[in-house]
């Protein structure tokens, strides 16, 4: 799962950078979105933006916990 953390951080990169997230926020994001990456993007290797593109094209299929966590992170950074 560690290799997917940069992808998850990139999903919220427009409003949140990896450096702005606390360790607890990173862990929450990883916990809530790990299954989504496995389910929605099986067999897609990280790198070259492939996973980011996969998740973005399927953002409507994200689980509630993953989508909620991403939305909270984005909202918290806009304040």
mmCIF file of the N, C-alpha and C atoms, coordinates in Angstrom:
data_MODEL
# 
_entry.id   MODEL 
# 
loop_
_atom_site.group_PDB 
_atom_site.id 
_atom_site.type_symbol 
_atom_site.label_atom_id 
_atom_site.label_alt_id 
_atom_site.label_comp_id 
_atom_site.label_asym_id 
_atom_site.label_entity_id 
_atom_site.label_seq_id 
_atom_site.pdbx_PDB_ins_code 
_atom_site.Cartn_x 
_atom_site.Cartn_y 
_atom_site.Cartn_z 
_atom_site.occupancy 
_atom_site.B_iso_or_equiv 
_atom_site.pdbx_formal_charge 
_atom_site.auth_seq_id 
_atom_site.auth_comp_id 
_atom_site.auth_asym_id 
_atom_site.auth_atom_id 
_atom_site.pdbx_PDB_model_num 
ATOM 1   N N  . UNK A 1 1  ? 0.816   -1.197 0.000   1.00 0.00 ? 1  UNK A N  1 
ATOM 2   C CA . UNK A 1 1  ? 0.000   0.000  0.000   1.00 0.00 ? 1  UNK A CA 1 
ATOM 3   C C  . UNK A 1 1  ? 0.855   1.255  0.000   1.00 0.00 ? 1  UNK A C  1 
ATOM 4   N N  . UNK A 1 2  ? 2.038   1.185  0.534   1.00 0.00 ? 2  UNK A N  1 
ATOM 5   C CA . UNK A 1 2  ? 2.898   2.372  0.566   1.00 0.00 ? 2  UNK A CA 1 
ATOM 6   C C  . UNK A 1 2  ? 3.077   2.974  -0.813  1.00 0.00 ? 2  UNK A C  1 
ATOM 7   N N  . UNK A 1 3  ? 3.142   2.126  -1.847  1.00 0.00 ? 3  UNK A N  1 
ATOM 8   C CA . UNK A 1 3  ? 3.359   2.656  -3.189  1.00 0.00 ? 3  UNK A CA 1 
ATOM 9   C C  . UNK A 1 3  ? 2.143   3.427  -3.693  1.00 0.00 ? 3  UNK A C  1 
ATOM 10  N N  . UNK A 1 4  ? 0.979   3.226  -3.088  1.00 0.00 ? 4  UNK A N  1 
ATOM 11  C CA . UNK A 1 4  ? -0.222  3.936  -3.502  1.00 0.00 ? 4  UNK A CA 1 
ATOM 12  C C  . UNK A 1 4  ? -0.423  5.257  -2.780  1.00 0.00 ? 4  UNK A C  1 
ATOM 13  N N  . UNK A 1 5  ? 0.279   5.475  -1.696  1.00 0.00 ? 5  UNK A N  1 
ATOM 14  C CA . UNK A 1 5  ? 0.092   6.709  -0.943  1.00 0.00 ? 5  UNK A CA 1 
ATOM 15  C C  . UNK A 1 5  ? 0.336   7.947  -1.802  1.00 0.00 ? 5  UNK A C  1 
ATOM 16  N N  . UNK A 1 6  ? 1.384   7.989  -2.620  1.00 0.00 ? 6  UNK A N  1 
ATOM 17  C CA . UNK A 1 6  ? 1.556   9.171  -3.475  1.00 0.00 ? 6  UNK A CA 1 
ATOM 18  C C  . UNK A 1 6  ? 0.369   9.403  -4.408  1.00 0.00 ? 6  UNK A C  1 
ATOM 19  N N  . UNK A 1 7  ? -0.232  8.331  -4.897  1.00 0.00 ? 7  UNK A N  1 
ATOM 20  C CA . UNK A 1 7  ? -1.419  8.474  -5.734  1.00 0.00 ? 7  UNK A CA 1 
ATOM 21  C C  . UNK A 1 7  ? -2.539  9.133  -4.959  1.00 0.00 ? 7  UNK A C  1 
ATOM 22  N N  . UNK A 1 8  ? -2.789  8.649  -3.781  1.00 0.00 ? 8  UNK A N  1 
ATOM 23  C CA . UNK A 1 8  ? -3.871  9.198  -2.978  1.00 0.00 ? 8  UNK A CA 1 
ATOM 24  C C  . UNK A 1 8  ? -3.625  10.657 -2.670  1.00 0.00 ? 8  UNK A C  1 
ATOM 25  N N  . UNK A 1 9  ? -2.386  10.981 -2.389  1.00 0.00 ? 9  UNK A N  1 
ATOM 26  C CA . UNK A 1 9  ? -2.063  12.375 -2.117  1.00 0.00 ? 9  UNK A CA 1 
ATOM 27  C C  . UNK A 1 9  ? -2.233  13.222 -3.364  1.00 0.00 ? 9  UNK A C  1 
ATOM 28  N N  . UNK A 1 10 ? -1.918  12.645 -4.510  1.00 0.00 ? 10 UNK A N  1 
ATOM 29  C CA . UNK A 1 10 ? -2.073  13.380 -5.758  1.00 0.00 ? 10 UNK A CA 1 
ATOM 30  C C  . UNK A 1 10 ? -3.538  13.655 -6.072  1.00 0.00 ? 10 UNK A C  1 
ATOM 31  N N  . UNK A 1 11 ? -4.427  12.790 -5.605  1.00 0.00 ? 11 UNK A N  1 
ATOM 32  C CA . UNK A 1 11 ? -5.845  13.002 -5.852  1.00 0.00 ? 11 UNK A CA 1 
ATOM 33  C C  . UNK A 1 11 ? -6.341  14.305 -5.253  1.00 0.00 ? 11 UNK A C  1 
ATOM 34  N N  . UNK A 1 12 ? -5.739  14.690 -4.161  1.00 0.00 ? 12 UNK A N  1 
ATOM 35  C CA . UNK A 1 12 ? -6.160  15.923 -3.512  1.00 0.00 ? 12 UNK A CA 1 
ATOM 36  C C  . UNK A 1 12 ? -5.136  17.036 -3.714  1.00 0.00 ? 12 UNK A C  1 
ATOM 37  N N  . UNK A 1 13 ? -4.216  16.826 -4.621  1.00 0.00 ? 13 UNK A N  1 
ATOM 38  C CA . UNK A 1 13 ? -3.098  17.750 -4.800  1.00 0.00 ? 13 UNK A CA 1 
ATOM 39  C C  . UNK A 1 13 ? -3.511  19.135 -5.267  1.00 0.00 ? 13 UNK A C  1 
ATOM 40  N N  . UNK A 1 14 ? -4.633  19.247 -5.913  1.00 0.00 ? 14 UNK A N  1 
ATOM 41  C CA . UNK A 1 14 ? -5.020  20.568 -6.374  1.00 0.00 ? 14 UNK A CA 1 
ATOM 42  C C  . UNK A 1 14 ? -5.316  21.503 -5.218  1.00 0.00 ? 14 UNK A C  1 
ATOM 43  N N  . UNK A 1 15 ? -5.725  20.941 -4.100  1.00 0.00 ? 15 UNK A N  1 
ATOM 44  C CA . UNK A 1 15 ? -6.022  21.757 -2.932  1.00 0.00 ? 15 UNK A CA 1 
ATOM 45  C C  . UNK A 1 15 ? -5.156  21.421 -1.736  1.00 0.00 ? 15 UNK A C  1 
ATOM 46  N N  . UNK A 1 16 ? -4.571  20.250 -1.759  1.00 0.00 ? 16 UNK A N  1 
ATOM 47  C CA . UNK A 1 16 ? -3.779  19.792 -0.623  1.00 0.00 ? 16 UNK A CA 1 
ATOM 48  C C  . UNK A 1 16 ? -2.497  19.174 -1.148  1.00 0.00 ? 16 UNK A C  1 
ATOM 49  N N  . UNK A 1 17 ? -1.369  19.614 -0.655  1.00 0.00 ? 17 UNK A N  1 
ATOM 50  C CA . UNK A 1 17 ? -0.118  18.973 -1.045  1.00 0.00 ? 17 UNK A CA 1 
ATOM 51  C C  . UNK A 1 17 ? 0.263   17.958 0.019   1.00 0.00 ? 17 UNK A C  1 
ATOM 52  N N  . UNK A 1 18 ? 1.090   17.021 -0.365  1.00 0.00 ? 18 UNK A N  1 
ATOM 53  C CA . UNK A 1 18 ? 1.520   15.982 0.568   1.00 0.00 ? 18 UNK A CA 1 
ATOM 54  C C  . UNK A 1 18 ? 2.183   16.575 1.798   1.00 0.00 ? 18 UNK A C  1 
ATOM 55  N N  . UNK A 1 19 ? 2.899   17.669 1.612   1.00 0.00 ? 19 UNK A N  1 
ATOM 56  C CA . UNK A 1 19 ? 3.598   18.297 2.726   1.00 0.00 ? 19 UNK A CA 1 
ATOM 57  C C  . UNK A 1 19 ? 2.636   18.919 3.728   1.00 0.00 ? 19 UNK A C  1 
ATOM 58  N N  . UNK A 1 20 ? 1.433   19.259 3.300   1.00 0.00 ? 20 UNK A N  1 
ATOM 59  C CA . UNK A 1 20 ? 0.463   19.900 4.181   1.00 0.00 ? 20 UNK A CA 1 
ATOM 60  C C  . UNK A 1 20 ? -0.313  18.901 5.030   1.00 0.00 ? 20 UNK A C  1 
ATOM 61  N N  . UNK A 1 21 ? -0.260  17.635 4.686   1.00 0.00 ? 21 UNK A N  1 
ATOM 62  C CA . UNK A 1 21 ? -1.016  16.630 5.425   1.00 0.00 ? 21 UNK A CA 1 
ATOM 63  C C  . UNK A 1 21 ? -0.248  16.154 6.642   1.00 0.00 ? 21 UNK A C  1 
ATOM 64  N N  . UNK A 1 22 ? -0.951  15.999 7.732   1.00 0.00 ? 22 UNK A N  1 
ATOM 65  C CA . UNK A 1 22 ? -0.343  15.442 8.936   1.00 0.00 ? 22 UNK A CA 1 
ATOM 66  C C  . UNK A 1 22 ? -0.213  13.930 8.758   1.00 0.00 ? 22 UNK A C  1 
ATOM 67  N N  . UNK A 1 23 ? 0.554   13.325 9.598   1.00 0.00 ? 23 UNK A N  1 
ATOM 68  C CA . UNK A 1 23 ? 0.709   11.873 9.542   1.00 0.00 ? 23 UNK A CA 1 
ATOM 69  C C  . UNK A 1 23 ? -0.638  11.197 9.732   1.00 0.00 ? 23 UNK A C  1 
ATOM 70  N N  . UNK A 1 24 ? -1.430  11.680 10.663  1.00 0.00 ? 24 UNK A N  1 
ATOM 71  C CA . UNK A 1 24 ? -2.737  11.053 10.901  1.00 0.00 ? 24 UNK A CA 1 
ATOM 72  C C  . UNK A 1 24 ? -3.645  11.198 9.679   1.00 0.00 ? 24 UNK A C  1 
ATOM 73  N N  . UNK A 1 25 ? -3.566  12.321 8.980   1.00 0.00 ? 25 UNK A N  1 
ATOM 74  C CA . UNK A 1 25 ? -4.372  12.500 7.771   1.00 0.00 ? 25 UNK A CA 1 
ATOM 75  C C  . UNK A 1 25 ? -3.911  11.546 6.670   1.00 0.00 ? 25 UNK A C  1 
ATOM 76  N N  . UNK A 1 26 ? -2.607  11.388 6.531   1.00 0.00 ? 26 UNK A N  1 
ATOM 77  C CA . UNK A 1 26 ? -2.083  10.460 5.529   1.00 0.00 ? 26 UNK A CA 1 
ATOM 78  C C  . UNK A 1 26 ? -2.515  9.037  5.834   1.00 0.00 ? 26 UNK A C  1 
ATOM 79  N N  . UNK A 1 27 ? -2.451  8.657  7.098   1.00 0.00 ? 27 UNK A N  1 
ATOM 80  C CA . UNK A 1 27 ? -2.855  7.306  7.491   1.00 0.00 ? 27 UNK A CA 1 
ATOM 81  C C  . UNK A 1 27 ? -4.348  7.089  7.257   1.00 0.00 ? 27 UNK A C  1 
ATOM 82  N N  . UNK A 1 28 ? -5.144  8.092  7.545   1.00 0.00 ? 28 UNK A N  1 
ATOM 83  C CA . UNK A 1 28 ? -6.586  7.990  7.318   1.00 0.00 ? 28 UNK A CA 1 
ATOM 84  C C  . UNK A 1 28 ? -6.895  7.846  5.838   1.00 0.00 ? 28 UNK A C  1 
ATOM 85  N N  . UNK A 1 29 ? -6.235  8.635  5.022   1.00 0.00 ? 29 UNK A N  1 
ATOM 86  C CA . UNK A 1 29 ? -6.421  8.568  3.577   1.00 0.00 ? 29 UNK A CA 1 
ATOM 87  C C  . UNK A 1 29 ? -6.044  7.184  3.055   1.00 0.00 ? 29 UNK A C  1 
ATOM 88  N N  . UNK A 1 30 ? -4.939  6.684  3.516   1.00 0.00 ? 30 UNK A N  1 
ATOM 89  C CA . UNK A 1 30 ? -4.492  5.355  3.089   1.00 0.00 ? 30 UNK A CA 1 
ATOM 90  C C  . UNK A 1 30 ? -5.481  4.285  3.527   1.00 0.00 ? 30 UNK A C  1 
ATOM 91  N N  . UNK A 1 31 ? -5.940  4.357  4.761   1.00 0.00 ? 31 UNK A N  1 
ATOM 92  C CA . UNK A 1 31 ? -6.873  3.358  5.280   1.00 0.00 ? 31 UNK A CA 1 
ATOM 93  C C  . UNK A 1 31 ? -8.198  3.387  4.521   1.00 0.00 ? 31 UNK A C  1 
ATOM 94  N N  . UNK A 1 32 ? -8.683  4.572  4.221   1.00 0.00 ? 32 UNK A N  1 
ATOM 95  C CA . UNK A 1 32 ? -10.001 4.698  3.606   1.00 0.00 ? 32 UNK A CA 1 
ATOM 96  C C  . UNK A 1 32 ? -10.003 4.450  2.098   1.00 0.00 ? 32 UNK A C  1 
ATOM 97  N N  . UNK A 1 33 ? -8.860  4.570  1.449   1.00 0.00 ? 33 UNK A N  1 
ATOM 98  C CA . UNK A 1 33 ? -8.839  4.473  -0.015  1.00 0.00 ? 33 UNK A CA 1 
ATOM 99  C C  . UNK A 1 33 ? -8.088  3.259  -0.558  1.00 0.00 ? 33 UNK A C  1 
ATOM 100 N N  . UNK A 1 34 ? -7.447  2.508  0.280   1.00 0.00 ? 34 UNK A N  1 
ATOM 101 C CA . UNK A 1 34 ? -6.667  1.352  -0.176  1.00 0.00 ? 34 UNK A CA 1 
ATOM 102 C C  . UNK A 1 34 ? -7.519  0.377  -0.995  1.00 0.00 ? 34 UNK A C  1 
ATOM 103 N N  . UNK A 1 35 ? -8.677  0.027  -0.479  1.00 0.00 ? 35 UNK A N  1 
ATOM 104 C CA . UNK A 1 35 ? -9.532  -0.937 -1.173  1.00 0.00 ? 35 UNK A CA 1 
ATOM 105 C C  . UNK A 1 35 ? -10.036 -0.393 -2.503  1.00 0.00 ? 35 UNK A C  1 
ATOM 106 N N  . UNK A 1 36 ? -10.271 0.906  -2.563  1.00 0.00 ? 36 UNK A N  1 
ATOM 107 C CA . UNK A 1 36 ? -10.753 1.513  -3.805  1.00 0.00 ? 36 UNK A CA 1 
ATOM 108 C C  . UNK A 1 36 ? -9.733  1.356  -4.928  1.00 0.00 ? 36 UNK A C  1 
ATOM 109 N N  . UNK A 1 37 ? -8.485  1.578  -4.608  1.00 0.00 ? 37 UNK A N  1 
ATOM 110 C CA . UNK A 1 37 ? -7.441  1.444  -5.626  1.00 0.00 ? 37 UNK A CA 1 
ATOM 111 C C  . UNK A 1 37 ? -7.356  0.002  -6.095  1.00 0.00 ? 37 UNK A C  1 
ATOM 112 N N  . UNK A 1 38 ? -7.405  -0.918 -5.155  1.00 0.00 ? 38 UNK A N  1 
ATOM 113 C CA . UNK A 1 38 ? -7.354  -2.333 -5.522  1.00 0.00 ? 38 UNK A CA 1 
ATOM 114 C C  . UNK A 1 38 ? -8.558  -2.744 -6.361  1.00 0.00 ? 38 UNK A C  1 
ATOM 115 N N  . UNK A 1 39 ? -9.720  -2.236 -6.012  1.00 0.00 ? 39 UNK A N  1 
ATOM 116 C CA . UNK A 1 39 ? -10.969 -2.608 -6.685  1.00 0.00 ? 39 UNK A CA 1 
ATOM 117 C C  . UNK A 1 39 ? -11.113 -1.921 -8.048  1.00 0.00 ? 39 UNK A C  1 
ATOM 118 N N  . UNK A 1 40 ? -10.811 -0.649 -8.101  1.00 0.00 ? 40 UNK A N  1 
ATOM 119 C CA . UNK A 1 40 ? -11.068 0.122  -9.315  1.00 0.00 ? 40 UNK A CA 1 
ATOM 120 C C  . UNK A 1 40 ? -9.936  0.083  -10.330 1.00 0.00 ? 40 UNK A C  1 
ATOM 121 N N  . UNK A 1 41 ? -8.737  -0.188 -9.863  1.00 0.00 ? 41 UNK A N  1 
ATOM 122 C CA . UNK A 1 41 ? -7.572  -0.119 -10.753 1.00 0.00 ? 41 UNK A CA 1 
ATOM 123 C C  . UNK A 1 41 ? -6.681  -1.354 -10.623 1.00 0.00 ? 41 UNK A C  1 
ATOM 124 N N  . UNK A 1 42 ? -7.248  -2.550 -10.675 1.00 0.00 ? 42 UNK A N  1 
ATOM 125 C CA . UNK A 1 42 ? -6.410  -3.740 -10.522 1.00 0.00 ? 42 UNK A CA 1 
ATOM 126 C C  . UNK A 1 42 ? -5.435  -3.880 -11.690 1.00 0.00 ? 42 UNK A C  1 
ATOM 127 N N  . UNK A 1 43 ? -4.235  -4.238 -11.362 1.00 0.00 ? 43 UNK A N  1 
ATOM 128 C CA . UNK A 1 43 ? -3.243  -4.484 -12.395 1.00 0.00 ? 43 UNK A CA 1 
ATOM 129 C C  . UNK A 1 43 ? -2.608  -3.242 -13.000 1.00 0.00 ? 43 UNK A C  1 
ATOM 130 N N  . UNK A 1 44 ? -3.018  -2.077 -12.565 1.00 0.00 ? 44 UNK A N  1 
ATOM 131 C CA . UNK A 1 44 ? -2.410  -0.858 -13.093 1.00 0.00 ? 44 UNK A CA 1 
ATOM 132 C C  . UNK A 1 44 ? -1.218  -0.503 -12.222 1.00 0.00 ? 44 UNK A C  1 
ATOM 133 N N  . UNK A 1 45 ? -0.064  -0.434 -12.853 1.00 0.00 ? 45 UNK A N  1 
ATOM 134 C CA . UNK A 1 45 ? 1.169   -0.158 -12.119 1.00 0.00 ? 45 UNK A CA 1 
ATOM 135 C C  . UNK A 1 45 ? 1.284   1.330  -11.813 1.00 0.00 ? 45 UNK A C  1 
ATOM 136 N N  . UNK A 1 46 ? 1.785   1.651  -10.618 1.00 0.00 ? 46 UNK A N  1 
ATOM 137 C CA . UNK A 1 46 ? 2.013   3.062  -10.294 1.00 0.00 ? 46 UNK A CA 1 
ATOM 138 C C  . UNK A 1 46 ? 3.087   3.660  -11.205 1.00 0.00 ? 46 UNK A C  1 
ATOM 139 N N  . UNK A 1 47 ? 3.007   4.945  -11.381 1.00 0.00 ? 47 UNK A N  1 
ATOM 140 C CA . UNK A 1 47 ? 4.000   5.640  -12.195 1.00 0.00 ? 47 UNK A CA 1 
ATOM 141 C C  . UNK A 1 47 ? 3.392   6.182  -13.466 1.00 0.00 ? 47 UNK A C  1 
ATOM 142 N N  . UNK A 1 48 ? 3.904   7.286  -13.889 1.00 0.00 ? 48 UNK A N  1 
ATOM 143 C CA . UNK A 1 48 ? 3.445   7.874  -15.134 1.00 0.00 ? 48 UNK A CA 1 
ATOM 144 C C  . UNK A 1 48 ? 2.033   8.412  -15.086 1.00 0.00 ? 48 UNK A C  1 
ATOM 145 N N  . UNK A 1 49 ? 1.479   8.522  -13.901 1.00 0.00 ? 49 UNK A N  1 
ATOM 146 C CA . UNK A 1 49 ? 0.134   9.055  -13.756 1.00 0.00 ? 49 UNK A CA 1 
ATOM 147 C C  . UNK A 1 49 ? -0.981  8.074  -14.064 1.00 0.00 ? 49 UNK A C  1 
ATOM 148 N N  . UNK A 1 50 ? -0.628  6.805  -14.288 1.00 0.00 ? 50 UNK A N  1 
ATOM 149 C CA . UNK A 1 50 ? -1.638  5.815  -14.670 1.00 0.00 ? 50 UNK A CA 1 
ATOM 150 C C  . UNK A 1 50 ? -2.689  5.589  -13.582 1.00 0.00 ? 50 UNK A C  1 
ATOM 151 N N  . UNK A 1 51 ? -2.254  5.453  -12.341 1.00 0.00 ? 51 UNK A N  1 
ATOM 152 C CA . UNK A 1 51 ? -3.213  5.232  -11.256 1.00 0.00 ? 51 UNK A CA 1 
ATOM 153 C C  . UNK A 1 51 ? -4.059  6.470  -10.997 1.00 0.00 ? 51 UNK A C  1 
ATOM 154 N N  . UNK A 1 52 ? -3.444  7.612  -11.062 1.00 0.00 ? 52 UNK A N  1 
ATOM 155 C CA . UNK A 1 52 ? -4.195  8.849  -10.862 1.00 0.00 ? 52 UNK A CA 1 
ATOM 156 C C  . UNK A 1 52 ? -5.290  8.953  -11.916 1.00 0.00 ? 52 UNK A C  1 
ATOM 157 N N  . UNK A 1 53 ? -4.945  8.695  -13.153 1.00 0.00 ? 53 UNK A N  1 
ATOM 158 C CA . UNK A 1 53 ? -5.928  8.765  -14.235 1.00 0.00 ? 53 UNK A CA 1 
ATOM 159 C C  . UNK A 1 53 ? -7.034  7.747  -14.005 1.00 0.00 ? 53 UNK A C  1 
ATOM 160 N N  . UNK A 1 54 ? -6.680  6.559  -13.593 1.00 0.00 ? 54 UNK A N  1 
ATOM 161 C CA . UNK A 1 54 ? -7.677  5.520  -13.335 1.00 0.00 ? 54 UNK A CA 1 
ATOM 162 C C  . UNK A 1 54 ? -8.668  5.965  -12.266 1.00 0.00 ? 54 UNK A C  1 
ATOM 163 N N  . UNK A 1 55 ? -8.163  6.446  -11.150 1.00 0.00 ? 55 UNK A N  1 
ATOM 164 C CA . UNK A 1 55 ? -9.039  6.883  -10.053 1.00 0.00 ? 55 UNK A CA 1 
ATOM 165 C C  . UNK A 1 55 ? -9.889  8.076  -10.486 1.00 0.00 ? 55 UNK A C  1 
ATOM 166 N N  . UNK A 1 56 ? -9.287  9.014  -11.184 1.00 0.00 ? 56 UNK A N  1 
ATOM 167 C CA . UNK A 1 56 ? -10.048 10.198 -11.620 1.00 0.00 ? 56 UNK A CA 1 
ATOM 168 C C  . UNK A 1 56 ? -11.194 9.818  -12.543 1.00 0.00 ? 56 UNK A C  1 
ATOM 169 N N  . UNK A 1 57 ? -10.973 8.865  -13.428 1.00 0.00 ? 57 UNK A N  1 
ATOM 170 C CA . UNK A 1 57 ? -12.028 8.473  -14.356 1.00 0.00 ? 57 UNK A CA 1 
ATOM 171 C C  . UNK A 1 57 ? -13.126 7.684  -13.665 1.00 0.00 ? 57 UNK A C  1 
ATOM 172 N N  . UNK A 1 58 ? -12.849 7.198  -12.464 1.00 0.00 ? 58 UNK A N  1 
ATOM 173 C CA . UNK A 1 58 ? -13.825 6.400  -11.735 1.00 0.00 ? 58 UNK A CA 1 
ATOM 174 C C  . UNK A 1 58 ? -14.188 7.024  -10.393 1.00 0.00 ? 58 UNK A C  1 
ATOM 175 N N  . UNK A 1 59 ? -14.004 8.329  -10.273 1.00 0.00 ? 59 UNK A N  1 
ATOM 176 C CA . UNK A 1 59 ? -14.221 8.985  -8.983  1.00 0.00 ? 59 UNK A CA 1 
ATOM 177 C C  . UNK A 1 59 ? -15.645 8.824  -8.480  1.00 0.00 ? 59 UNK A C  1 
ATOM 178 N N  . UNK A 1 60 ? -16.604 8.637  -9.381  1.00 0.00 ? 60 UNK A N  1 
ATOM 179 C CA . UNK A 1 60 ? -17.984 8.431  -8.958  1.00 0.00 ? 60 UNK A CA 1 
ATOM 180 C C  . UNK A 1 60 ? -18.195 7.054  -8.323  1.00 0.00 ? 60 UNK A C  1 
ATOM 181 N N  . UNK A 1 61 ? -17.221 6.181  -8.472  1.00 0.00 ? 61 UNK A N  1 
ATOM 182 C CA . UNK A 1 61 ? -17.322 4.842  -7.904  1.00 0.00 ? 61 UNK A CA 1 
ATOM 183 C C  . UNK A 1 61 ? -16.513 4.677  -6.619  1.00 0.00 ? 61 UNK A C  1 
ATOM 184 N N  . UNK A 1 62 ? -15.901 5.753  -6.151  1.00 0.00 ? 62 UNK A N  1 
ATOM 185 C CA . UNK A 1 62 ? -15.142 5.673  -4.900  1.00 0.00 ? 62 UNK A CA 1 
ATOM 186 C C  . UNK A 1 62 ? -16.072 5.308  -3.762  1.00 0.00 ? 62 UNK A C  1 
ATOM 187 N N  . UNK A 1 63 ? -15.563 4.554  -2.821  1.00 0.00 ? 63 UNK A N  1 
ATOM 188 C CA . UNK A 1 63 ? -16.348 4.209  -1.647  1.00 0.00 ? 63 UNK A CA 1 
ATOM 189 C C  . UNK A 1 63 ? -16.655 5.474  -0.859  1.00 0.00 ? 63 UNK A C  1 
ATOM 190 N N  . UNK A 1 64 ? -17.683 5.404  -0.073  1.00 0.00 ? 64 UNK A N  1 
ATOM 191 C CA . UNK A 1 64 ? -18.058 6.551  0.744   1.00 0.00 ? 64 UNK A CA 1 
ATOM 192 C C  . UNK A 1 64 ? -16.921 6.971  1.674   1.00 0.00 ? 64 UNK A C  1 
ATOM 193 N N  . UNK A 1 65 ? -16.252 6.034  2.366   1.00 0.00 ? 65 UNK A N  1 
ATOM 194 C CA . UNK A 1 65 ? -15.162 6.472  3.251   1.00 0.00 ? 65 UNK A CA 1 
ATOM 195 C C  . UNK A 1 65 ? -14.033 7.182  2.501   1.00 0.00 ? 65 UNK A C  1 
ATOM 196 N N  . UNK A 1 66 ? -13.663 6.678  1.341   1.00 0.00 ? 66 UNK A N  1 
ATOM 197 C CA . UNK A 1 66 ? -12.577 7.297  0.575   1.00 0.00 ? 66 UNK A CA 1 
ATOM 198 C C  . UNK A 1 66 ? -12.997 8.668  0.064   1.00 0.00 ? 66 UNK A C  1 
ATOM 199 N N  . UNK A 1 67 ? -14.158 8.750  -0.554  1.00 0.00 ? 67 UNK A N  1 
ATOM 200 C CA . UNK A 1 67 ? -14.631 10.022 -1.085  1.00 0.00 ? 67 UNK A CA 1 
ATOM 201 C C  . UNK A 1 67 ? -14.806 11.048 0.032   1.00 0.00 ? 67 UNK A C  1 
ATOM 202 N N  . UNK A 1 68 ? -15.310 10.611 1.168   1.00 0.00 ? 68 UNK A N  1 
ATOM 203 C CA . UNK A 1 68 ? -15.515 11.513 2.298   1.00 0.00 ? 68 UNK A CA 1 
ATOM 204 C C  . UNK A 1 68 ? -14.193 12.030 2.829   1.00 0.00 ? 68 UNK A C  1 
ATOM 205 N N  . UNK A 1 69 ? -13.224 11.153 2.960   1.00 0.00 ? 69 UNK A N  1 
ATOM 206 C CA . UNK A 1 69 ? -11.911 11.556 3.459   1.00 0.00 ? 69 UNK A CA 1 
ATOM 207 C C  . UNK A 1 69 ? -11.256 12.558 2.515   1.00 0.00 ? 69 UNK A C  1 
ATOM 208 N N  . UNK A 1 70 ? -11.310 12.296 1.227   1.00 0.00 ? 70 UNK A N  1 
ATOM 209 C CA . UNK A 1 70 ? -10.736 13.224 0.254   1.00 0.00 ? 70 UNK A CA 1 
ATOM 210 C C  . UNK A 1 70 ? -11.447 14.572 0.331   1.00 0.00 ? 70 UNK A C  1 
ATOM 211 N N  . UNK A 1 71 ? -12.763 14.545 0.386   1.00 0.00 ? 71 UNK A N  1 
ATOM 212 C CA . UNK A 1 71 ? -13.528 15.793 0.463   1.00 0.00 ? 71 UNK A CA 1 
ATOM 213 C C  . UNK A 1 71 ? -13.187 16.577 1.736   1.00 0.00 ? 71 UNK A C  1 
ATOM 214 N N  . UNK A 1 72 ? -13.035 15.892 2.858   1.00 0.00 ? 72 UNK A N  1 
ATOM 215 C CA . UNK A 1 72 ? -12.684 16.562 4.110   1.00 0.00 ? 72 UNK A CA 1 
ATOM 216 C C  . UNK A 1 72 ? -11.301 17.187 4.030   1.00 0.00 ? 72 UNK A C  1 
ATOM 217 N N  . UNK A 1 73 ? -10.361 16.485 3.436   1.00 0.00 ? 73 UNK A N  1 
ATOM 218 C CA . UNK A 1 73 ? -9.008  17.024 3.311   1.00 0.00 ? 73 UNK A CA 1 
ATOM 219 C C  . UNK A 1 73 ? -8.994  18.265 2.428   1.00 0.00 ? 73 UNK A C  1 
ATOM 220 N N  . UNK A 1 74 ? -9.701  18.204 1.332   1.00 0.00 ? 74 UNK A N  1 
ATOM 221 C CA . UNK A 1 74 ? -9.764  19.350 0.438   1.00 0.00 ? 74 UNK A CA 1 
ATOM 222 C C  . UNK A 1 74 ? -10.438 20.527 1.136   1.00 0.00 ? 74 UNK A C  1 
ATOM 223 N N  . UNK A 1 75 ? -11.556 20.253 1.802   1.00 0.00 ? 75 UNK A N  1 
ATOM 224 C CA . UNK A 1 75 ? -12.296 21.315 2.495   1.00 0.00 ? 75 UNK A CA 1 
ATOM 225 C C  . UNK A 1 75 ? -11.471 21.937 3.621   1.00 0.00 ? 75 UNK A C  1 
ATOM 226 N N  . UNK A 1 76 ? -10.734 21.122 4.342   1.00 0.00 ? 76 UNK A N  1 
ATOM 227 C CA . UNK A 1 76 ? -9.945  21.643 5.459   1.00 0.00 ? 76 UNK A CA 1 
ATOM 228 C C  . UNK A 1 76 ? -8.830  22.564 4.999   1.00 0.00 ? 76 UNK A C  1 
ATOM 229 N N  . UNK A 1 77 ? -8.353  22.364 3.805   1.00 0.00 ? 77 UNK A N  1 
ATOM 230 C CA . UNK A 1 77 ? -7.273  23.184 3.273   1.00 0.00 ? 77 UNK A CA 1 
ATOM 231 C C  . UNK A 1 77 ? -7.769  24.464 2.628   1.00 0.00 ? 77 UNK A C  1 
ATOM 232 N N  . UNK A 1 78 ? -9.053  24.512 2.319   1.00 0.00 ? 78 UNK A N  1 
ATOM 233 C CA . UNK A 1 78 ? -9.609  25.720 1.711   1.00 0.00 ? 78 UNK A CA 1 
ATOM 234 C C  . UNK A 1 78 ? -9.978  26.764 2.762   1.00 0.00 ? 78 UNK A C  1 
ATOM 235 N N  . UNK A 1 79 ? -10.025 26.344 4.008   1.00 0.00 ? 79 UNK A N  1 
ATOM 236 C CA . UNK A 1 79 ? -10.407 27.259 5.086   1.00 0.00 ? 79 UNK A CA 1 
ATOM 237 C C  . UNK A 1 79 ? -9.267  28.165 5.466   1.00 0.00 ? 79 UNK A C  1 
# 
